[in-house]
Amino acid sequence: MEAAKLIDRIEINPKVLNGKPVIKGTRLSVQFIIGLLAQGMTMEEVLQEYYRLTKEDILACLEFAAQTLENNFFYPLSASA
C-alpha cells in the first residue's frame, strides 16, 4: 500500500488522547504501537492482542514515525570532546 494511503489511517484530534497521533477509530496511539514493536512483539502478536487492528494500521504507524523523523532535525544537547 502506498505511503499516502497508509498515513490516512492516522488521525490527530485534540479530543482523542490530547491530540496524540492515533489509529483512526481507536484510542491506540502511534507511540504505543511503535513501543510494542520496540519491546519485541511481532506484528502478528500485536494483531492477535488488538484484534480490530489490521496489518495496514501497524504499517501506518511505522510510516508516520518514519515521516516524522524524516522531517525533523536533531542536535546534540552537549558537545562531546
Distance bins in CASP14 RR format, pairs under 12 A and 6 or more apart:
PFRMAT RR
TARGET T0000
AUTHOR 0000-0000-0000
RMODE 2
METHOD distances of the structure
MODEL  1
1 7 0 0 0 0 0 1 0 0 0 0 0
1 8 0 0 0 0 1 0 0 0 0 0 0
1 9 0 0 0 0 1 0 0 0 0 0 0
1 54 0 0 0 0 0 1 0 0 0 0 0
1 55 0 0 0 0 1 0 0 0 0 0 0
1 56 1 0 1 0 0 0 0 0 0 0 0
1 57 0 0 0 0 0 1 0 0 0 0 0
1 58 0 0 0 0 0 1 0 0 0 0 0
1 59 1 0 0 1 0 0 0 0 0 0 0
1 60 0 0 0 0 1 0 0 0 0 0 0
1 62 0 0 0 0 0 1 0 0 0 0 0
1 63 0 0 0 0 1 0 0 0 0 0 0
2 8 0 0 0 0 0 1 0 0 0 0 0
2 56 0 0 0 0 0 1 0 0 0 0 0
2 59 0 0 0 0 0 1 0 0 0 0 0
2 60 0 0 0 0 0 1 0 0 0 0 0
2 63 0 0 0 0 1 0 0 0 0 0 0
3 9 0 0 0 0 0 1 0 0 0 0 0
3 10 0 0 0 0 0 1 0 0 0 0 0
3 56 0 0 0 0 0 1 0 0 0 0 0
3 59 0 0 0 0 1 0 0 0 0 0 0
3 60 0 0 0 0 1 0 0 0 0 0 0
3 62 0 0 0 0 0 1 0 0 0 0 0
3 63 1 0 1 0 0 0 0 0 0 0 0
3 64 0 0 0 0 1 0 0 0 0 0 0
3 66 0 0 0 0 1 0 0 0 0 0 0
3 67 1 0 0 1 0 0 0 0 0 0 0
3 70 0 0 0 0 0 1 0 0 0 0 0
4 10 0 0 0 0 0 1 0 0 0 0 0
4 60 0 0 0 0 0 1 0 0 0 0 0
4 63 0 0 0 0 1 0 0 0 0 0 0
4 64 0 0 0 0 0 1 0 0 0 0 0
4 67 0 0 0 0 0 1 0 0 0 0 0
5 56 0 0 0 0 1 0 0 0 0 0 0
5 57 0 0 0 0 0 1 0 0 0 0 0
5 59 0 0 0 0 0 1 0 0 0 0 0
5 60 0 0 0 0 1 0 0 0 0 0 0
5 63 0 0 0 0 1 0 0 0 0 0 0
6 23 0 0 0 0 0 1 0 0 0 0 0
6 24 0 0 0 0 0 1 0 0 0 0 0
6 30 0 0 0 0 0 1 0 0 0 0 0
6 54 0 0 0 0 0 1 0 0 0 0 0
6 55 0 0 0 0 0 1 0 0 0 0 0
6 56 1 0 0 1 0 0 0 0 0 0 0
6 57 0 0 0 0 1 0 0 0 0 0 0
6 58 0 0 0 0 1 0 0 0 0 0 0
6 59 1 0 1 0 0 0 0 0 0 0 0
6 60 1 0 1 0 0 0 0 0 0 0 0
6 61 0 0 0 0 1 0 0 0 0 0 0
6 62 0 0 0 0 1 0 0 0 0 0 0
6 63 1 0 1 0 0 0 0 0 0 0 0
6 64 1 0 0 1 0 0 0 0 0 0 0
6 65 0 0 0 0 0 1 0 0 0 0 0
6 66 0 0 0 0 0 1 0 0 0 0 0
6 67 0 0 0 0 1 0 0 0 0 0 0
7 21 0 0 0 0 1 0 0 0 0 0 0
7 23 0 0 0 0 0 1 0 0 0 0 0
7 24 0 0 0 0 0 1 0 0 0 0 0
7 30 0 0 0 0 0 1 0 0 0 0 0
7 56 0 0 0 0 0 1 0 0 0 0 0
7 57 0 0 0 0 0 1 0 0 0 0 0
7 59 0 0 0 0 0 1 0 0 0 0 0
7 60 1 0 0 1 0 0 0 0 0 0 0
7 61 0 0 0 0 0 1 0 0 0 0 0
7 62 0 0 0 0 0 1 0 0 0 0 0
7 63 1 0 1 0 0 0 0 0 0 0 0
7 64 1 0 0 1 0 0 0 0 0 0 0
7 65 0 0 0 0 0 1 0 0 0 0 0
7 66 0 0 0 0 0 1 0 0 0 0 0
7 67 1 0 0 1 0 0 0 0 0 0 0
7 68 0 0 0 0 0 1 0 0 0 0 0
8 23 0 0 0 0 0 1 0 0 0 0 0
8 24 1 0 0 1 0 0 0 0 0 0 0
8 56 0 0 0 0 0 1 0 0 0 0 0
8 57 0 0 0 0 0 1 0 0 0 0 0
8 60 1 0 0 1 0 0 0 0 0 0 0
8 63 0 0 0 0 0 1 0 0 0 0 0
8 64 0 0 0 0 0 1 0 0 0 0 0
9 21 0 0 0 0 0 1 0 0 0 0 0
9 22 0 0 0 0 1 0 0 0 0 0 0
9 23 1 0 0 1 0 0 0 0 0 0 0
9 24 1 0 1 0 0 0 0 0 0 0 0
9 25 0 0 0 0 1 0 0 0 0 0 0
9 26 0 0 0 0 1 0 0 0 0 0 0
9 28 0 0 0 0 0 1 0 0 0 0 0
9 30 0 0 0 0 0 1 0 0 0 0 0
9 33 0 0 0 0 0 1 0 0 0 0 0
9 53 0 0 0 0 1 0 0 0 0 0 0
9 54 0 0 0 0 1 0 0 0 0 0 0
9 55 0 0 0 0 0 1 0 0 0 0 0
9 56 1 0 0 1 0 0 0 0 0 0 0
9 57 1 0 1 0 0 0 0 0 0 0 0
9 58 0 0 0 0 1 0 0 0 0 0 0
9 59 0 0 0 0 1 0 0 0 0 0 0
9 60 1 1 0 0 0 0 0 0 0 0 0
9 61 0 0 0 0 1 0 0 0 0 0 0
9 62 0 0 0 0 0 1 0 0 0 0 0
9 63 0 0 0 0 1 0 0 0 0 0 0
9 64 0 0 0 0 1 0 0 0 0 0 0
10 16 0 0 0 0 0 1 0 0 0 0 0
10 19 0 0 0 0 0 1 0 0 0 0 0
10 20 0 0 0 0 0 1 0 0 0 0 0
10 21 1 0 1 0 0 0 0 0 0 0 0
10 22 1 0 0 1 0 0 0 0 0 0 0
10 23 1 0 0 1 0 0 0 0 0 0 0
10 24 1 0 0 1 0 0 0 0 0 0 0
10 25 0 0 0 0 0 1 0 0 0 0 0
10 26 0 0 0 0 0 1 0 0 0 0 0
10 28 0 0 0 0 0 1 0 0 0 0 0
10 29 0 0 0 0 1 0 0 0 0 0 0
10 30 1 0 0 1 0 0 0 0 0 0 0
10 31 0 0 0 0 0 1 0 0 0 0 0
10 33 0 0 0 0 0 1 0 0 0 0 0
10 34 0 0 0 0 0 1 0 0 0 0 0
10 56 0 0 0 0 0 1 0 0 0 0 0
10 57 0 0 0 0 1 0 0 0 0 0 0
10 58 0 0 0 0 0 1 0 0 0 0 0
10 59 0 0 0 0 0 1 0 0 0 0 0
10 60 1 0 1 0 0 0 0 0 0 0 0
10 61 1 0 0 1 0 0 0 0 0 0 0
10 62 0 0 0 0 0 1 0 0 0 0 0
10 63 0 0 0 0 1 0 0 0 0 0 0
10 64 1 0 1 0 0 0 0 0 0 0 0
10 65 0 0 0 0 1 0 0 0 0 0 0
10 66 0 0 0 0 0 1 0 0 0 0 0
10 67 0 0 0 0 1 0 0 0 0 0 0
10 68 0 0 0 0 0 1 0 0 0 0 0
11 17 0 0 0 0 0 1 0 0 0 0 0
11 19 0 0 0 0 1 0 0 0 0 0 0
11 20 0 0 0 0 0 1 0 0 0 0 0
11 21 1 0 0 1 0 0 0 0 0 0 0
11 22 1 0 0 1 0 0 0 0 0 0 0
11 23 1 0 0 1 0 0 0 0 0 0 0
11 24 1 0 1 0 0 0 0 0 0 0 0
11 25 1 0 0 1 0 0 0 0 0 0 0
11 26 0 0 0 0 1 0 0 0 0 0 0
11 27 0 0 0 0 0 1 0 0 0 0 0
11 28 0 0 0 0 0 1 0 0 0 0 0
11 29 0 0 0 0 0 1 0 0 0 0 0
11 30 0 0 0 0 0 1 0 0 0 0 0
11 57 0 0 0 0 0 1 0 0 0 0 0
11 60 0 0 0 0 0 1 0 0 0 0 0
11 64 0 0 0 0 0 1 0 0 0 0 0
12 18 0 0 0 0 0 1 0 0 0 0 0
12 19 1 0 1 0 0 0 0 0 0 0 0
12 20 1 0 0 1 0 0 0 0 0 0 0
12 21 1 0 1 0 0 0 0 0 0 0 0
12 22 1 0 0 1 0 0 0 0 0 0 0
12 23 0 0 0 0 0 1 0 0 0 0 0
12 24 0 0 0 0 0 1 0 0 0 0 0
12 29 0 0 0 0 0 1 0 0 0 0 0
12 30 0 0 0 0 1 0 0 0 0 0 0
12 64 0 0 0 0 1 0 0 0 0 0 0
12 68 0 0 0 0 0 1 0 0 0 0 0
13 19 1 0 1 0 0 0 0 0 0 0 0
13 20 0 0 0 0 1 0 0 0 0 0 0
13 21 0 0 0 0 1 0 0 0 0 0 0
13 22 1 0 0 1 0 0 0 0 0 0 0
13 23 0 0 0 0 0 1 0 0 0 0 0
13 24 0 0 0 0 1 0 0 0 0 0 0
13 25 0 0 0 0 1 0 0 0 0 0 0
13 26 0 0 0 0 0 1 0 0 0 0 0
13 27 0 0 0 0 0 1 0 0 0 0 0
13 29 0 0 0 0 0 1 0 0 0 0 0
14 20 0 0 0 0 1 0 0 0 0 0 0
14 21 0 0 0 0 0 1 0 0 0 0 0
14 22 0 0 0 0 0 1 0 0 0 0 0
15 22 0 0 0 0 0 1 0 0 0 0 0
15 27 0 0 0 0 0 1 0 0 0 0 0
16 22 1 0 1 0 0 0 0 0 0 0 0
16 23 0 0 0 0 0 1 0 0 0 0 0
16 24 0 0 0 0 1 0 0 0 0 0 0
16 25 0 0 0 0 1 0 0 0 0 0 0
16 26 0 0 0 0 1 0 0 0 0 0 0
16 27 1 0 0 1 0 0 0 0 0 0 0
16 28 0 0 0 0 0 1 0 0 0 0 0
16 29 0 0 0 0 1 0 0 0 0 0 0
17 23 0 0 0 0 0 1 0 0 0 0 0
17 25 0 0 0 0 0 1 0 0 0 0 0
17 26 0 0 0 0 1 0 0 0 0 0 0
17 27 1 0 0 1 0 0 0 0 0 0 0
17 28 0 0 0 0 1 0 0 0 0 0 0
17 29 1 0 1 0 0 0 0 0 0 0 0
17 30 0 0 0 0 0 1 0 0 0 0 0
17 31 0 0 0 0 1 0 0 0 0 0 0
17 32 0 0 0 0 1 0 0 0 0 0 0
18 27 0 0 0 0 0 1 0 0 0 0 0
18 29 0 0 0 0 1 0 0 0 0 0 0
18 31 0 0 0 0 0 1 0 0 0 0 0
19 27 0 0 0 0 0 1 0 0 0 0 0
19 29 0 0 0 0 1 0 0 0 0 0 0
19 30 0 0 0 0 0 1 0 0 0 0 0
19 31 0 0 0 0 0 1 0 0 0 0 0
20 26 0 0 0 0 0 1 0 0 0 0 0
20 27 0 0 0 0 1 0 0 0 0 0 0
20 28 0 0 0 0 1 0 0 0 0 0 0
20 29 1 0 1 0 0 0 0 0 0 0 0
20 30 1 0 0 1 0 0 0 0 0 0 0
20 31 1 0 0 1 0 0 0 0 0 0 0
20 32 0 0 0 0 1 0 0 0 0 0 0
20 33 0 0 0 0 0 1 0 0 0 0 0
20 34 0 0 0 0 0 1 0 0 0 0 0
20 61 0 0 0 0 0 1 0 0 0 0 0
20 64 0 0 0 0 0 1 0 0 0 0 0
21 27 0 0 0 0 0 1 0 0 0 0 0
21 28 0 0 0 0 0 1 0 0 0 0 0
21 29 1 0 0 1 0 0 0 0 0 0 0
21 30 1 0 1 0 0 0 0 0 0 0 0
21 31 1 0 0 1 0 0 0 0 0 0 0
21 32 0 0 0 0 0 1 0 0 0 0 0
21 33 0 0 0 0 0 1 0 0 0 0 0
21 34 0 0 0 0 0 1 0 0 0 0 0
21 60 0 0 0 0 1 0 0 0 0 0 0
21 61 0 0 0 0 1 0 0 0 0 0 0
21 63 0 0 0 0 0 1 0 0 0 0 0
21 64 1 0 1 0 0 0 0 0 0 0 0
21 65 0 0 0 0 1 0 0 0 0 0 0
21 67 0 0 0 0 0 1 0 0 0 0 0
21 68 0 0 0 0 1 0 0 0 0 0 0
22 28 1 0 0 1 0 0 0 0 0 0 0
22 29 1 0 1 0 0 0 0 0 0 0 0
22 30 1 0 0 1 0 0 0 0 0 0 0
22 31 0 0 0 0 1 0 0 0 0 0 0
22 32 0 0 0 0 1 0 0 0 0 0 0
22 33 0 0 0 0 1 0 0 0 0 0 0
22 53 0 0 0 0 0 1 0 0 0 0 0
22 57 0 0 0 0 0 1 0 0 0 0 0
22 60 0 0 0 0 0 1 0 0 0 0 0
22 61 0 0 0 0 1 0 0 0 0 0 0
22 64 0 0 0 0 0 1 0 0 0 0 0
23 29 0 0 0 0 1 0 0 0 0 0 0
23 30 1 0 0 1 0 0 0 0 0 0 0
23 31 0 0 0 0 0 1 0 0 0 0 0
23 32 0 0 0 0 1 0 0 0 0 0 0
23 33 1 0 0 1 0 0 0 0 0 0 0
23 34 0 0 0 0 0 1 0 0 0 0 0
23 46 0 0 0 0 0 1 0 0 0 0 0
23 50 0 0 0 0 1 0 0 0 0 0 0
23 52 0 0 0 0 1 0 0 0 0 0 0
23 53 1 0 0 1 0 0 0 0 0 0 0
23 54 0 0 0 0 1 0 0 0 0 0 0
23 56 0 0 0 0 1 0 0 0 0 0 0
23 57 1 0 1 0 0 0 0 0 0 0 0
23 58 0 0 0 0 1 0 0 0 0 0 0
23 59 0 0 0 0 0 1 0 0 0 0 0
23 60 1 0 0 1 0 0 0 0 0 0 0
23 61 1 0 0 1 0 0 0 0 0 0 0
23 62 0 0 0 0 0 1 0 0 0 0 0
23 63 0 0 0 0 0 1 0 0 0 0 0
23 64 0 0 0 0 1 0 0 0 0 0 0
24 30 0 0 0 0 0 1 0 0 0 0 0
24 52 0 0 0 0 0 1 0 0 0 0 0
24 53 0 0 0 0 0 1 0 0 0 0 0
24 54 0 0 0 0 0 1 0 0 0 0 0
24 56 0 0 0 0 0 1 0 0 0 0 0
24 57 0 0 0 0 1 0 0 0 0 0 0
24 60 0 0 0 0 1 0 0 0 0 0 0
24 61 0 0 0 0 0 1 0 0 0 0 0
24 64 0 0 0 0 0 1 0 0 0 0 0
25 52 0 0 0 0 1 0 0 0 0 0 0
25 53 0 0 0 0 0 1 0 0 0 0 0
25 57 0 0 0 0 1 0 0 0 0 0 0
26 32 0 0 0 0 1 0 0 0 0 0 0
26 33 0 0 0 0 1 0 0 0 0 0 0
26 50 0 0 0 0 1 0 0 0 0 0 0
26 51 0 0 0 0 0 1 0 0 0 0 0
26 52 1 0 0 1 0 0 0 0 0 0 0
26 53 1 0 0 1 0 0 0 0 0 0 0
26 54 0 0 0 0 0 1 0 0 0 0 0
26 57 0 0 0 0 1 0 0 0 0 0 0
26 58 0 0 0 0 0 1 0 0 0 0 0
26 60 0 0 0 0 0 1 0 0 0 0 0
26 61 0 0 0 0 0 1 0 0 0 0 0
27 33 0 0 0 0 0 1 0 0 0 0 0
27 50 0 0 0 0 0 1 0 0 0 0 0
27 52 0 0 0 0 0 1 0 0 0 0 0
28 34 0 0 0 0 0 1 0 0 0 0 0
28 35 0 0 0 0 0 1 0 0 0 0 0
28 36 0 0 0 0 1 0 0 0 0 0 0
28 46 0 0 0 0 1 0 0 0 0 0 0
28 47 0 0 0 0 0 1 0 0 0 0 0
28 49 0 0 0 0 0 1 0 0 0 0 0
28 50 1 0 0 1 0 0 0 0 0 0 0
28 52 0 0 0 0 1 0 0 0 0 0 0
28 53 1 0 0 1 0 0 0 0 0 0 0
28 57 0 0 0 0 1 0 0 0 0 0 0
28 58 0 0 0 0 0 1 0 0 0 0 0
28 60 0 0 0 0 0 1 0 0 0 0 0
28 61 0 0 0 0 1 0 0 0 0 0 0
29 35 0 0 0 0 1 0 0 0 0 0 0
29 36 0 0 0 0 0 1 0 0 0 0 0
29 57 0 0 0 0 0 1 0 0 0 0 0
29 61 0 0 0 0 1 0 0 0 0 0 0
29 64 0 0 0 0 0 1 0 0 0 0 0
29 65 0 0 0 0 0 1 0 0 0 0 0
30 36 0 0 0 0 0 1 0 0 0 0 0
30 37 0 0 0 0 0 1 0 0 0 0 0
30 57 0 0 0 0 1 0 0 0 0 0 0
30 58 0 0 0 0 1 0 0 0 0 0 0
30 59 0 0 0 0 0 1 0 0 0 0 0
30 60 0 0 0 0 1 0 0 0 0 0 0
30 61 1 0 1 0 0 0 0 0 0 0 0
30 62 0 0 0 0 1 0 0 0 0 0 0
30 63 0 0 0 0 1 0 0 0 0 0 0
30 64 1 0 1 0 0 0 0 0 0 0 0
30 65 1 0 0 1 0 0 0 0 0 0 0
30 66 0 0 0 0 0 1 0 0 0 0 0
30 67 0 0 0 0 0 1 0 0 0 0 0
30 68 0 0 0 0 1 0 0 0 0 0 0
30 69 0 0 0 0 0 1 0 0 0 0 0
31 37 0 0 0 0 0 1 0 0 0 0 0
31 38 0 0 0 0 0 1 0 0 0 0 0
31 61 0 0 0 0 1 0 0 0 0 0 0
31 64 0 0 0 0 1 0 0 0 0 0 0
31 65 0 0 0 0 1 0 0 0 0 0 0
31 68 0 0 0 0 0 1 0 0 0 0 0
32 38 0 0 0 0 0 1 0 0 0 0 0
32 39 0 0 0 0 0 1 0 0 0 0 0
32 41 0 0 0 0 0 1 0 0 0 0 0
32 46 0 0 0 0 1 0 0 0 0 0 0
32 49 0 0 0 0 0 1 0 0 0 0 0
32 50 0 0 0 0 1 0 0 0 0 0 0
32 53 0 0 0 0 0 1 0 0 0 0 0
32 57 0 0 0 0 0 1 0 0 0 0 0
32 58 0 0 0 0 0 1 0 0 0 0 0
32 61 0 0 0 0 1 0 0 0 0 0 0
32 65 0 0 0 0 0 1 0 0 0 0 0
33 39 0 0 0 0 0 1 0 0 0 0 0
33 41 0 0 0 0 1 0 0 0 0 0 0
33 43 0 0 0 0 1 0 0 0 0 0 0
33 45 0 0 0 0 0 1 0 0 0 0 0
33 46 1 0 0 1 0 0 0 0 0 0 0
33 47 0 0 0 0 0 1 0 0 0 0 0
33 49 0 0 0 0 0 1 0 0 0 0 0
33 50 0 0 0 0 1 0 0 0 0 0 0
33 53 0 0 0 0 1 0 0 0 0 0 0
33 54 0 0 0 0 0 1 0 0 0 0 0
33 55 0 0 0 0 0 1 0 0 0 0 0
33 57 1 0 0 1 0 0 0 0 0 0 0
33 58 1 0 0 1 0 0 0 0 0 0 0
33 59 0 0 0 0 0 1 0 0 0 0 0
33 60 0 0 0 0 1 0 0 0 0 0 0
33 61 1 0 1 0 0 0 0 0 0 0 0
33 62 0 0 0 0 1 0 0 0 0 0 0
33 63 0 0 0 0 0 1 0 0 0 0 0
33 64 0 0 0 0 1 0 0 0 0 0 0
33 65 0 0 0 0 1 0 0 0 0 0 0
34 40 0 0 0 0 0 1 0 0 0 0 0
34 41 0 0 0 0 0 1 0 0 0 0 0
34 43 0 0 0 0 0 1 0 0 0 0 0
34 46 0 0 0 0 0 1 0 0 0 0 0
34 58 0 0 0 0 1 0 0 0 0 0 0
34 59 0 0 0 0 0 1 0 0 0 0 0
34 60 0 0 0 0 0 1 0 0 0 0 0
34 61 1 0 1 0 0 0 0 0 0 0 0
34 62 1 0 0 1 0 0 0 0 0 0 0
34 63 0 0 0 0 0 1 0 0 0 0 0
34 64 0 0 0 0 1 0 0 0 0 0 0
34 65 1 0 1 0 0 0 0 0 0 0 0
34 66 0 0 0 0 0 1 0 0 0 0 0
34 68 0 0 0 0 0 1 0 0 0 0 0
34 69 0 0 0 0 0 1 0 0 0 0 0
35 41 0 0 0 0 1 0 0 0 0 0 0
35 46 0 0 0 0 1 0 0 0 0 0 0
35 58 0 0 0 0 0 1 0 0 0 0 0
35 61 0 0 0 0 1 0 0 0 0 0 0
35 62 0 0 0 0 0 1 0 0 0 0 0
35 65 0 0 0 0 1 0 0 0 0 0 0
36 42 0 0 0 0 1 0 0 0 0 0 0
36 43 0 0 0 0 1 0 0 0 0 0 0
36 44 0 0 0 0 0 1 0 0 0 0 0
36 45 0 0 0 0 1 0 0 0 0 0 0
36 46 1 0 1 0 0 0 0 0 0 0 0
36 47 0 0 0 0 0 1 0 0 0 0 0
36 48 0 0 0 0 0 1 0 0 0 0 0
36 49 0 0 0 0 1 0 0 0 0 0 0
36 50 0 0 0 0 1 0 0 0 0 0 0
36 53 0 0 0 0 0 1 0 0 0 0 0
36 58 0 0 0 0 1 0 0 0 0 0 0
36 61 0 0 0 0 1 0 0 0 0 0 0
36 62 0 0 0 0 0 1 0 0 0 0 0
37 43 1 0 0 1 0 0 0 0 0 0 0
37 44 0 0 0 0 0 1 0 0 0 0 0
37 45 0 0 0 0 1 0 0 0 0 0 0
37 46 1 0 0 1 0 0 0 0 0 0 0
37 47 0 0 0 0 0 1 0 0 0 0 0
37 49 0 0 0 0 0 1 0 0 0 0 0
37 58 1 0 0 1 0 0 0 0 0 0 0
37 59 0 0 0 0 0 1 0 0 0 0 0
37 61 0 0 0 0 1 0 0 0 0 0 0
37 62 1 0 0 1 0 0 0 0 0 0 0
37 65 0 0 0 0 1 0 0 0 0 0 0
38 46 0 0 0 0 0 1 0 0 0 0 0
38 61 0 0 0 0 0 1 0 0 0 0 0
38 62 0 0 0 0 0 1 0 0 0 0 0
38 65 0 0 0 0 0 1 0 0 0 0 0
39 45 0 0 0 0 0 1 0 0 0 0 0
39 46 0 0 0 0 0 1 0 0 0 0 0
40 46 0 0 0 0 1 0 0 0 0 0 0
41 47 0 0 0 0 1 0 0 0 0 0 0
41 48 0 0 0 0 1 0 0 0 0 0 0
41 49 1 0 0 1 0 0 0 0 0 0 0
41 50 0 0 0 0 0 1 0 0 0 0 0
41 58 0 0 0 0 0 1 0 0 0 0 0
42 48 0 0 0 0 1 0 0 0 0 0 0
42 49 0 0 0 0 0 1 0 0 0 0 0
42 55 0 0 0 0 0 1 0 0 0 0 0
42 58 0 0 0 0 0 1 0 0 0 0 0
43 49 0 0 0 0 0 1 0 0 0 0 0
43 50 0 0 0 0 0 1 0 0 0 0 0
43 53 0 0 0 0 1 0 0 0 0 0 0
43 54 0 0 0 0 0 1 0 0 0 0 0
43 55 1 0 0 1 0 0 0 0 0 0 0
43 56 0 0 0 0 0 1 0 0 0 0 0
43 57 0 0 0 0 0 1 0 0 0 0 0
43 58 1 0 1 0 0 0 0 0 0 0 0
43 59 0 0 0 0 1 0 0 0 0 0 0
43 61 0 0 0 0 0 1 0 0 0 0 0
43 62 0 0 0 0 1 0 0 0 0 0 0
44 50 0 0 0 0 0 1 0 0 0 0 0
44 51 0 0 0 0 0 1 0 0 0 0 0
44 53 0 0 0 0 0 1 0 0 0 0 0
44 55 0 0 0 0 1 0 0 0 0 0 0
44 58 0 0 0 0 1 0 0 0 0 0 0
45 51 0 0 0 0 0 1 0 0 0 0 0
45 53 0 0 0 0 0 1 0 0 0 0 0
45 58 0 0 0 0 0 1 0 0 0 0 0
46 52 0 0 0 0 0 1 0 0 0 0 0
46 53 1 0 0 1 0 0 0 0 0 0 0
46 54 0 0 0 0 0 1 0 0 0 0 0
46 55 0 0 0 0 1 0 0 0 0 0 0
46 57 0 0 0 0 1 0 0 0 0 0 0
46 58 1 0 0 1 0 0 0 0 0 0 0
46 59 0 0 0 0 0 1 0 0 0 0 0
46 61 0 0 0 0 1 0 0 0 0 0 0
46 62 0 0 0 0 0 1 0 0 0 0 0
47 53 1 0 1 0 0 0 0 0 0 0 0
47 54 1 0 0 1 0 0 0 0 0 0 0
47 55 1 0 0 1 0 0 0 0 0 0 0
47 56 0 0 0 0 0 1 0 0 0 0 0
47 57 0 0 0 0 1 0 0 0 0 0 0
47 58 1 0 0 1 0 0 0 0 0 0 0
47 59 0 0 0 0 0 1 0 0 0 0 0
49 58 0 0 0 0 0 1 0 0 0 0 0
50 57 0 0 0 0 1 0 0 0 0 0 0
50 58 0 0 0 0 1 0 0 0 0 0 0
50 61 0 0 0 0 0 1 0 0 0 0 0
51 57 0 0 0 0 0 1 0 0 0 0 0
53 59 0 0 0 0 0 1 0 0 0 0 0
53 60 0 0 0 0 1 0 0 0 0 0 0
53 61 0 0 0 0 1 0 0 0 0 0 0
54 60 0 0 0 0 1 0 0 0 0 0 0
54 61 0 0 0 0 0 1 0 0 0 0 0
55 61 0 0 0 0 0 1 0 0 0 0 0
55 62 0 0 0 0 0 1 0 0 0 0 0
56 62 0 0 0 0 0 1 0 0 0 0 0
56 63 0 0 0 0 1 0 0 0 0 0 0
57 63 0 0 0 0 0 1 0 0 0 0 0
57 64 0 0 0 0 0 1 0 0 0 0 0
58 64 0 0 0 0 0 1 0 0 0 0 0
58 65 0 0 0 0 0 1 0 0 0 0 0
59 65 0 0 0 0 0 1 0 0 0 0 0
59 66 0 0 0 0 0 1 0 0 0 0 0
60 66 0 0 0 0 0 1 0 0 0 0 0
60 67 0 0 0 0 0 1 0 0 0 0 0
61 67 0 0 0 0 0 1 0 0 0 0 0
61 68 0 0 0 0 0 1 0 0 0 0 0
62 68 0 0 0 0 0 1 0 0 0 0 0
62 69 0 0 0 0 0 1 0 0 0 0 0
63 69 0 0 0 0 0 1 0 0 0 0 0
63 70 0 0 0 0 0 1 0 0 0 0 0
64 70 0 0 0 0 0 1 0 0 0 0 0
64 71 0 0 0 0 0 1 0 0 0 0 0
65 71 0 0 0 0 0 1 0 0 0 0 0
65 72 0 0 0 0 0 1 0 0 0 0 0
66 72 0 0 0 0 0 1 0 0 0 0 0
68 74 0 0 0 0 0 1 0 0 0 0 0
END
